[in-house]
Amino acid sequence: MHDDILLTVTGGVATLTLNRPDRLNALTLPMIDAIEDIFRQCEADPAIAAIVITGAGRGFCSGLDLAALTNTIRKELPDPPKHRRPGLFTWLPDISKPIIAAVNGPAVGGGFILAMMADIRFASTAAKFNTMFSRRGLVAEHGISHILPRQIGLSRALDLILSARTIDGEEAQRIGFVDRLCEAEHLLSEAQAYAALLATHVSPLSMAAMKGQIYTDLTQDLDAACRAADGLVRDTLGHPDQHESLAATQEKRLPRFRPWRGGALDALGEAAE
C-alpha cells in the first residue's frame, strides 16, 4: 500500500482515499501507478463488489503535482504501454466493478479526469471542477474529448474544455456531470451507502457485464449493440445468480450472489454451467 493512498473495505465496498491533504491530494507519479495497482487488486478481490474513491481534507484531487507536471513538460514522453490505451486513468472504464467518485473539493486537471472516468459521481456542495488544460497550453488530454461530450453534451463540453473555467457542484449537477449533490458532511456516507446497495442487492456478474456493454456500445451502432447483448443473454441464461435472485425473492431475504473476481466476460458461459 502506498503511503499517500488509504484503503478500507467494509461490507463489500472498498474506499480509496487520496491522502495528501496539504497538497489538495495532488498526484505524484508513484501515486498514479499505485492507484492503478490498488484498483486492479480490488477488482480481483471477491470480497469487494463496488469501489468509492475520494480525497482527504478539503480537496478531491488538484491534478498532477507541480514537480511531476514540470517533469512531463521538460522531457520527451515515454511510449504508452502496449497493453492498454494511453492517458491518465483511461483504464478505469475497464475495471469491471462499479466506481463511484465522492468529490469532496477541487477536482482539477488530472483530478477532473479521475472524476470523469468514474462510473458515477457524487459531489459535495464544496466541490469545484476545472479541466485546466487550455490554461496550461495543453490539449484535450486523457480521453476527455471523447468522454465528456457524451456525458454532458457537445457545447457544454466545449465550454468547459476551452475556457477551463471553474464550476461548482450545483452547476456540475445541473449540466449532468454530477449525479448526486450532497452536503459536505454527508458526502462520503451517501456514496458508500449507494455502493453498499450495489454490493448487497445486485449481481456482481450483471454489473460487470453491463458496465462492459455500456462502454463498448459508446462506439457501436444499435445493430451491433443489440447483437452483442443477445450473445450475452445466451451466454448467461441459467447462470446461478438468476436462480438465486428468484429464490431470494420467494424467501424474502437478501440474495447471496456469486462474487466477481474480474476477468474476461467470455467466461460467463462456463460460469452458467
C-alpha positions in Angstrom: 0.0 0.0 0.0 1.2 3.5 -0.9 1.5 6.0 2.0 -0.4 8.6 0.1 -3.4 6.3 -0.6 -5.6 4.8 2.1 -7.8 1.7 1.5 -10.6 0.4 3.7 -13.0 -2.4 2.9 -16.4 -2.7 4.6 -19.4 -4.7 3.6 -18.3 -5.3 0.1 -17.3 -1.7 -0.5 -13.7 -0.6 -1.0 -13.0 3.1 -0.2 -9.8 4.6 -1.7 -8.7 7.9 -0.2 -6.1 10.1 -1.8 -4.0 11.2 1.2 -2.0 14.3 0.5 -4.4 16.8 2.1 -1.7 19.5 2.4 -1.3 19.5 -1.4 -5.1 19.1 -2.1 -4.2 15.4 -3.0 -2.0 16.4 -6.0 -0.8 13.3 -7.8 2.8 12.2 -7.9 4.0 9.7 -10.5 4.3 6.9 -7.9 0.7 7.7 -6.7 -0.6 7.2 -10.2 1.0 3.8 -10.5 -0.2 2.8 -7.0 -3.8 3.9 -7.8 -3.9 1.5 -10.8 -2.4 -1.3 -8.7 -4.9 -0.9 -5.9 -7.9 -0.7 -8.3 -6.8 -3.9 -10.0 -6.4 -5.6 -6.7 -9.9 -4.5 -5.7 -11.2 -5.9 -9.0 -9.7 -9.3 -8.3 -10.8 -9.4 -4.7 -14.1 -11.4 -4.4 -14.9 -9.6 -1.1 -15.3 -6.3 -3.0 -18.3 -5.5 -5.1 -18.0 -1.7 -5.6 -15.3 0.9 -5.2 -15.5 4.5 -3.9 -12.7 7.0 -4.4 -12.4 10.3 -2.6 -9.8 12.7 -1.2 -8.6 13.5 2.3 -9.1 17.0 3.7 -10.7 19.8 1.7 -9.7 18.6 -1.8 -10.6 15.7 -4.1 -7.5 15.9 -6.4 -5.8 19.0 -7.7 -4.2 17.2 -10.6 -0.5 16.5 -11.2 1.9 17.8 -8.6 3.7 20.8 -10.0 7.0 18.9 -9.9 5.5 16.0 -11.8 3.9 18.3 -14.3 7.2 20.2 -14.9 8.9 16.9 -15.4 6.5 15.8 -18.1 6.8 19.1 -20.0 10.6 19.2 -20.0 11.1 15.6 -21.1 10.0 13.6 -24.1 7.2 11.3 -23.0 7.8 7.6 -23.0 5.9 5.4 -25.4 2.5 4.4 -23.9 2.1 0.9 -22.7 1.0 -1.5 -25.3 -1.4 -3.4 -23.1 -3.8 -0.5 -22.7 -4.8 2.9 -24.1 -2.6 5.8 -23.3 -3.6 8.6 -20.9 -4.2 9.3 -17.2 -6.9 7.0 -15.7 -8.1 5.9 -19.1 -8.1 2.3 -17.8 -10.8 3.0 -15.2 -13.7 2.0 -17.6 -12.0 -1.4 -18.0 -12.4 -2.1 -14.2 -15.4 -4.4 -14.2 -16.7 -3.3 -10.8 -18.6 0.0 -10.4 -16.6 3.0 -9.4 -18.2 5.9 -7.5 -16.2 9.2 -7.2 -17.1 11.1 -4.0 -15.8 14.5 -4.9 -15.4 16.5 -1.7 -13.5 19.5 -3.0 -11.5 20.8 -6.0 -11.1 18.3 -8.9 -8.8 20.0 -11.3 -6.9 18.8 -14.4 -5.9 15.2 -13.7 -8.4 15.3 -10.8 -11.2 16.2 -13.2 -10.2 13.3 -15.4 -10.3 11.0 -12.3 -13.8 12.1 -11.5 -14.9 11.9 -15.2 -13.6 8.4 -15.7 -15.5 7.1 -12.7 -18.8 5.5 -13.5 -20.9 7.6 -11.1 -20.1 11.0 -9.4 -21.3 12.1 -6.1 -20.2 15.7 -5.1 -20.4 17.8 -2.1 -21.6 21.4 -2.1 -17.9 22.3 -1.6 -16.8 20.6 -4.8 -15.2 22.6 -7.6 -14.4 21.3 -11.2 -11.9 22.7 -13.7 -10.4 21.0 -16.8 -7.4 23.3 -16.7 -5.6 22.0 -19.9 -6.2 25.1 -22.0 -4.7 27.4 -19.4 -1.5 25.2 -19.3 -1.0 25.4 -23.1 -2.0 21.8 -23.4 -4.6 19.9 -25.4 -7.7 17.9 -24.5 -5.9 15.0 -22.9 -6.7 11.6 -21.5 -9.8 10.9 -23.5 -11.7 14.0 -22.3 -12.7 14.9 -25.8 -14.4 11.6 -26.2 -16.0 11.0 -22.8 -17.1 14.5 -21.7 -19.3 15.3 -24.7 -21.1 12.0 -24.2 -21.7 12.9 -20.5 -22.9 16.5 -20.8 -23.3 17.3 -24.5 -21.1 18.8 -27.1 -21.4 22.6 -26.4 -21.2 22.2 -22.7 -18.1 20.0 -23.0 -16.5 22.6 -25.4 -17.3 25.3 -22.8 -15.5 23.5 -20.0 -12.6 22.4 -22.1 -12.0 25.6 -24.0 -12.5 28.1 -21.2 -11.1 26.0 -18.3 -13.5 27.9 -16.1 -14.3 26.7 -12.6 -17.8 25.3 -11.9 -19.2 24.4 -8.6 -21.1 21.3 -7.6 -24.5 22.8 -8.3 -23.7 23.7 -11.8 -21.9 20.3 -12.3 -25.2 18.6 -11.3 -27.3 20.9 -13.4 -25.4 20.1 -16.6 -25.3 16.4 -15.9 -21.7 15.8 -14.9 -22.5 15.1 -11.2 -25.2 12.5 -10.4 -25.8 13.3 -6.7 -25.1 16.6 -4.8 -24.7 16.1 -1.1 -24.0 18.3 1.9 -20.3 18.1 2.7 -20.7 16.2 6.0 -22.8 13.5 4.3 -21.0 13.0 1.0 -18.8 10.0 1.8 -21.5 8.2 3.8 -24.0 8.7 0.9 -21.6 7.5 -1.7 -20.7 4.5 0.4 -24.4 3.7 1.1 -25.0 3.7 -2.7 -22.0 1.4 -3.2 -23.3 -0.8 -0.4 -26.7 -1.1 -2.1 -25.0 -2.4 -5.2 -22.9 -4.8 -3.1 -25.9 -6.3 -1.3 -28.7 -6.2 -3.9 -27.2 -6.5 -7.3 -25.5 -9.4 -9.1 -21.7 -8.7 -9.5 -21.7 -10.6 -12.7 -24.6 -8.5 -14.0 -22.8 -5.3 -13.1 -19.5 -6.4 -14.8 -21.4 -7.4 -18.0 -23.5 -4.2 -18.1 -20.5 -1.9 -17.5 -18.7 -3.6 -20.3 -21.7 -3.3 -22.6 -22.2 0.4 -21.9 -18.6 1.5 -22.6 -18.3 -0.8 -25.6 -21.6 0.5 -27.0 -20.3 4.1 -27.0 -18.5 3.2 -30.2 -21.1 0.7 -31.7 -24.2 1.2 -33.7 -27.6 0.0 -32.5 -27.5 -3.2 -34.6 -24.1 -4.2 -33.2 -25.2 -3.4 -29.6 -28.3 -5.5 -29.9 -26.4 -8.4 -31.4 -23.8 -8.3 -28.6 -26.5 -8.1 -25.9 -28.2 -11.1 -27.4 -25.0 -13.1 -27.3 -24.5 -12.2 -23.6 -28.1 -13.2 -22.8 -27.4 -16.6 -24.4 -24.1 -17.0 -22.5 -25.6 -16.2 -19.1 -29.0 -17.8 -19.4 -29.4 -20.1 -16.4 -26.5 -18.6 -14.5 -26.7 -19.4 -10.8 -27.3 -15.7 -9.9 -30.6 -15.9 -11.8 -31.8 -18.8 -9.8 -30.6 -17.2 -6.6 -32.5 -14.0 -7.4 -35.7 -15.9 -7.7 -35.1 -17.9 -4.5 -34.3 -14.7 -2.5 -37.4 -13.1 -3.7 -39.6 -16.0 -2.8 -37.9 -16.4 0.6 -38.0 -12.7 1.3 -34.2 -12.4 2.0 -31.2 -10.7 0.6 -29.7 -12.5 -2.4 -26.4 -14.4 -2.0 -24.9 -13.7 -5.4 -21.6 -15.3 -6.5 -18.6 -13.0 -6.1 -16.9 -11.5 -9.1 -13.1 -11.6 -9.5 -12.8 -9.7 -12.7 -11.6 -11.3 -15.9 -12.9 -11.8 -19.4 -16.7 -11.8 -19.8 -16.4 -14.6 -22.4 -16.0 -16.9 -19.4 -19.7 -16.3 -18.4 -20.9 -19.3 -20.4 -18.7 -21.5 -18.3 -19.9 -20.0 -15.1 -23.5 -20.7 -16.1 -23.0 -24.4 -16.3 
